[in-house]
Amino acid sequence: MEDVAASAGVSRSTASRALNDDGYVSARSRERVQAAARELGYSPNQAARSLVTRRTGAVAVVLSEPEARLLDDPYRTAVMRAGYRELADVGCQMVLIFSDTREDLERTVRFLDGGHVDGVLVFAPHRTDPLPKALRQLRIPVVYGGQAAGLKRGVHVVDFDNEGGAKLAVAHLVESGHRRIATIAGPQDQSAAIDRLSGWRKTLLDAGLDPTGLVEEGDFTLTGGAKGMSNLLARRPDLDAVFVASDMMALGALRTLHSAGRRIPSDVAVVSFDDNATLAPEMDPPLTSVHQDPREQVHAMVETLLAVMDDRDLKPRQRILPVSLTRRASS
């Protein structure tokens, strides 16, 4: 800063105000200071600036799953991309953390509590996950994407309407004349999967349909969808539709149905959840799916985090984002 001020022929305080967009600097002085900064290759010292602002300019995105599964999951990949873009748009650097093992948990908490980031966006879907409870002692704000495992109050949450989305999907199948509507549910230690299964069951019961024997639990993977569909066909060969709790599982289910000689949708209609842009429209046939946009969720999470960073006394709330049904040839 001293060098910039000397090169521009102004005082150090004037140079500082000019580089920080202070209004009390003449246009001429500002131009001279900015020209000098460009010529000298000046950039602010983030460590020094942090001492004044008490901000690091970084936000952690924590995904509490094995990294191999995360990198193979198109939805989580979309979340990571959205996190990077949304944080970059507000001038923050994203620090990506995978937390799976007990060692990961301890290392993650130490890092987050060490003053390296200004806030945390957390995706910890499993109800038995110890991470949310461990993060309660952090001195920085935390916002959760999806229901926080084991925490019902006192946390900021942004989630999608998972039960409502499932009801949309199953109601569409009922209105299309299907009566033996099975489901391949997600793992029942995750709130999203539990809510989607609940939406399926409630819609069938409201329509006077019997859900008995029409449920298989998967794990949100292609293999889980294929296995779930195979088990359903073996147990209920008369099924005429299936609601699958994720697009990735739906891909496995479609492959199993094709191998079994079932025509889609004339023999078995298929509706899914996610509406992933790289999967749903490209399937054979293109997949009807409940639309949720991870960019909307991450945008709302960043918006909430920034608000909490500015007002630490902001009352925690749960924000539920709406979903819609994208209809394609599979139903």
C-alpha positions in Angstrom: 0.0 0.0 0.0 2.9 2.3 0.8 4.4 1.7 -2.7 1.0 2.3 -4.4 0.5 5.5 -2.5 4.0 6.8 -3.4 3.6 5.8 -7.1 0.3 7.6 -7.3 1.5 10.7 -5.3 -1.1 10.4 -2.6 -1.2 9.6 1.1 -1.4 6.0 2.3 -4.9 6.7 3.7 -6.1 8.1 0.3 -4.7 5.0 -1.5 -6.5 2.7 1.0 -9.8 4.5 0.6 -9.5 4.5 -3.2 -8.8 0.7 -3.3 -11.7 0.0 -0.9 -14.2 2.1 -3.0 -14.6 4.7 -0.3 -16.8 7.6 -1.6 -14.5 10.3 0.0 -11.9 10.1 -2.8 -11.8 12.2 -5.9 -12.2 10.5 -9.3 -8.8 11.7 -10.3 -7.0 10.3 -7.2 -9.0 7.0 -7.6 -7.8 6.6 -11.2 -4.2 7.3 -10.3 -4.3 4.9 -7.4 -5.9 2.1 -9.4 -3.4 2.7 -12.3 -0.5 2.4 -9.8 -2.0 -0.7 -8.3 -2.2 -2.4 -11.7 1.3 -1.3 -12.6 2.8 -2.6 -9.4 0.7 -5.8 -9.3 -0.8 -4.9 -5.9 -3.2 -7.2 -4.2 -4.6 -6.9 -0.7 -3.2 -9.1 2.1 -6.1 -11.3 3.0 -4.6 -12.2 6.4 -4.2 -8.5 7.3 -7.7 -7.7 6.0 -9.2 -10.5 8.1 -7.8 -8.9 11.2 -9.9 -5.9 10.5 -13.1 -7.4 9.0 -13.0 -10.6 11.1 -13.9 -12.4 7.8 -11.9 -15.0 5.9 -13.8 -14.8 2.6 -14.2 -18.6 2.6 -17.2 -20.8 3.2 -17.1 -24.6 3.8 -19.4 -27.0 1.9 -19.5 -30.2 3.9 -20.9 -33.4 2.4 -21.2 -36.3 4.9 -21.0 -39.3 2.6 -18.1 -41.5 1.3 -16.4 -39.5 -1.5 -16.6 -42.4 -4.0 -20.4 -42.4 -3.7 -20.6 -38.6 -3.8 -18.6 -38.3 -7.0 -20.7 -41.0 -8.7 -24.0 -39.3 -7.7 -25.2 -36.7 -10.3 -27.3 -34.9 -7.8 -24.5 -34.4 -5.3 -22.2 -33.4 -8.2 -24.8 -30.8 -9.1 -24.8 -29.6 -5.5 -21.0 -29.1 -5.5 -21.1 -27.2 -8.8 -24.0 -25.0 -7.5 -22.1 -24.3 -4.3 -19.0 -23.1 -6.1 -21.0 -20.9 -8.4 -23.3 -19.4 -5.8 -20.4 -18.6 -3.4 -18.2 -17.2 -6.2 -21.1 -14.9 -7.1 -21.0 -13.3 -3.6 -17.2 -13.1 -3.5 -16.6 -16.2 -1.4 -14.2 -19.1 -1.9 -15.6 -22.6 -1.5 -13.8 -25.0 0.7 -15.1 -28.5 -0.1 -15.0 -31.1 2.7 -16.0 -34.8 2.6 -16.8 -36.2 6.1 -17.4 -39.9 6.4 -15.3 -41.6 9.0 -14.9 -40.8 12.7 -11.4 -39.5 11.9 -13.0 -37.2 9.2 -15.5 -36.0 11.8 -12.9 -34.9 14.3 -10.7 -33.3 11.7 -13.7 -31.5 10.1 -14.8 -30.0 13.4 -11.3 -28.9 14.3 -10.9 -27.2 10.9 -14.2 -25.5 11.0 -13.7 -24.2 14.5 -10.2 -23.0 13.7 -11.1 -19.7 12.1 -10.5 -20.8 8.5 -14.0 -20.2 7.2 -16.9 -17.7 7.9 -19.7 -20.2 7.7 -20.7 -23.8 6.8 -23.2 -25.3 4.4 -23.9 -28.9 5.4 -25.4 -31.9 3.6 -25.7 -34.6 6.2 -28.7 -36.8 5.2 -28.4 -39.8 7.5 -30.3 -39.7 10.7 -27.6 -41.5 12.6 -24.9 -39.1 11.3 -23.0 -37.6 14.3 -21.9 -34.6 12.3 -24.8 -32.2 13.0 -24.7 -32.6 16.8 -20.9 -32.2 16.7 -21.3 -28.9 14.8 -23.6 -27.4 17.4 -20.6 -26.1 19.3 -19.2 -24.1 16.4 -18.7 -20.4 16.8 -19.7 -19.8 13.1 -23.1 -20.0 11.4 -24.2 -23.3 9.9 -27.0 -23.9 7.4 -28.3 -27.4 6.5 -29.4 -28.7 3.1 -32.1 -31.1 4.1 -33.3 -32.0 7.6 -30.4 -32.0 10.1 -29.9 -35.4 11.5 -31.0 -35.6 15.2 -31.7 -31.8 15.4 -35.3 -30.7 15.2 -35.0 -27.1 16.5 -32.5 -24.3 16.6 -30.9 -24.8 13.2 -31.3 -23.2 9.8 -32.6 -25.7 7.2 -33.4 -25.4 3.5 -35.1 -28.5 2.0 -37.4 -29.5 -0.8 -41.0 -30.7 -0.4 -40.2 -34.4 -0.6 -43.5 -35.7 0.6 -45.4 -33.2 -1.6 -43.3 -34.2 -4.6 -44.0 -37.9 -4.1 -47.7 -37.1 -3.9 -47.5 -35.3 -7.2 -45.8 -38.3 -8.8 -48.2 -41.0 -7.5 -51.3 -38.9 -8.1 -50.2 -38.6 -11.7 -50.0 -42.4 -12.0 -53.4 -42.8 -10.3 -55.0 -40.3 -12.6 -53.5 -42.2 -15.6 -55.5 -45.3 -14.5 -52.8 -47.3 -12.7 -53.9 -49.3 -9.7 -50.9 -51.5 -8.7 -48.3 -48.8 -8.1 -45.1 -50.0 -6.5 -42.2 -48.0 -5.1 -38.5 -48.3 -4.8 -37.8 -46.2 -1.8 -34.6 -44.6 -0.7 -32.7 -45.6 2.4 -35.0 -45.2 5.4 -32.3 -43.6 7.6 -32.6 -40.4 5.4 -35.4 -37.8 5.9 -35.9 -37.2 2.2 -36.4 -40.9 1.5 -38.7 -41.3 4.5 -40.8 -38.4 3.3 -41.0 -39.7 -0.3 -42.1 -43.1 0.9 -44.7 -41.4 3.1 -46.1 -39.4 0.2 -46.4 -42.6 -1.9 -48.2 -44.4 0.8 -50.6 -41.6 1.7 -51.6 -41.0 -1.9 -52.4 -44.7 -2.5 -54.5 -44.9 0.7 -56.3 -41.7 -0.2 -57.1 -43.3 -3.6 -58.4 -46.5 -1.9 -55.4 -48.5 -3.1 -53.6 -51.2 -1.1 -49.8 -50.6 -0.7 -49.1 -54.1 0.7 -46.2 -55.9 -0.8 -45.4 -53.0 -3.2 -42.3 -51.5 -1.4 -38.6 -52.2 -1.9 -35.9 -50.2 -0.2 -32.9 -49.1 -2.3 -29.8 -47.0 -1.7 -30.1 -44.2 -4.3 -27.7 -46.0 -6.6 -28.2 -47.6 -10.0 -27.5 -51.1 -8.6 -30.0 -50.5 -5.8 -32.7 -49.5 -8.3 -32.1 -52.6 -10.5 -32.2 -54.9 -7.5 -35.3 -53.3 -6.1 -37.1 -53.6 -9.4 -36.1 -57.2 -9.8 -37.5 -58.0 -6.3 -40.7 -56.2 -7.0 -41.3 -58.1 -10.3 -40.6 -61.4 -8.6 -43.1 -60.7 -5.8 -45.7 -58.7 -7.6 -45.5 -59.5 -11.4 -48.9 -57.8 -11.8 -47.6 -54.3 -10.9 -48.5 -51.7 -13.5 -46.5 -48.7 -12.3 -43.6 -47.8 -10.1 -42.5 -44.6 -8.3 -38.7 -44.6 -7.9 -37.2 -42.3 -5.2 -34.3 -41.0 -7.4 -33.3 -40.8 -11.0 -30.2 -42.9 -10.5 -32.3 -45.7 -9.1 -34.8 -45.2 -11.9 -32.1 -45.9 -14.5 -31.4 -49.3 -12.8 -35.2 -50.0 -12.7 -35.7 -49.2 -16.4 -32.8 -51.6 -17.3 -34.4 -54.4 -15.3 -37.8 -53.8 -16.8 -36.3 -53.8 -20.4 -34.5 -57.1 -19.6 -37.8 -58.6 -18.3 -39.5 -57.7 -21.5 -41.8 -55.1 -20.0 -42.8 -52.3 -22.2 -42.7 -48.8 -20.8 -45.2 -47.2 -20.2 -47.8 -49.6 -21.7 -46.9 -52.5 -19.3 -45.3 -50.5 -16.5 -45.2 -46.8 -16.1 -42.3 -45.2 -14.3 -42.0 -41.9 -12.4 -39.0 -40.8 -10.5 -37.7 -38.0 -8.3 -34.9 -35.4 -9.0 -35.4 -34.6 -12.7 -31.6 -34.5 -13.2 -30.8 -32.7 -16.4 -28.1 -35.2 -17.5 -30.2 -38.3 -16.7 -34.0 -37.9 -16.9 -34.4 -36.6 -20.5 -31.8 -39.0 -21.8 -33.3 -42.3 -20.5 -35.1 -44.8 -22.7 -37.9 -43.7 -22.7 -37.3 -40.2 -21.3 -38.2 -40.2 -17.6 -41.2 -38.4 -16.0 -39.6 -37.0 -12.8 -40.3 -34.7 -9.9 -38.3 -31.6 -10.5 -36.0 -30.2 -7.8 -33.2 -27.8 -8.7 -30.1 -28.1 -6.5 -29.1 -24.6 -7.6 -32.3 -23.2 -6.0 -31.5 -25.0 -2.7 -27.9 -23.9 -2.6 -28.9 -20.3 -3.5 -31.3 -20.2 -0.6 -28.7 -21.7 1.7 -26.1 -19.1 0.7 -28.7 -16.4 1.1 -29.6 -17.7 4.6 -25.9 -18.0 5.6 -25.1 -14.4 4.6 -28.1 -13.2 6.6 -26.9 -15.1 9.7 -23.4 -13.9 9.2 -24.7 -10.3 9.4 -27.1 -11.0 12.2 -26.1 -13.9 14.5 -29.3 -13.5 16.5 -31.4 -14.3 13.4 -34.1 -16.8 14.5 -33.5 -20.3 13.0 -36.2 -21.5 10.5 -36.9 -24.3 8.1 -37.5 -23.2 4.5 -39.3 -25.7 2.3 -38.9 -25.2 -1.4 -41.7 -26.2 -3.8 -41.3 -29.0 -6.5 -43.1 -29.8 -9.7 -43.7 -32.7 -12.0 -41.9 -32.9 -15.4 -43.9 -35.3 -17.6 -42.2 -37.3 -20.2 -42.7 -40.6 -22.1 -42.1 -43.1 -19.3 -45.6 -42.4 -17.9 
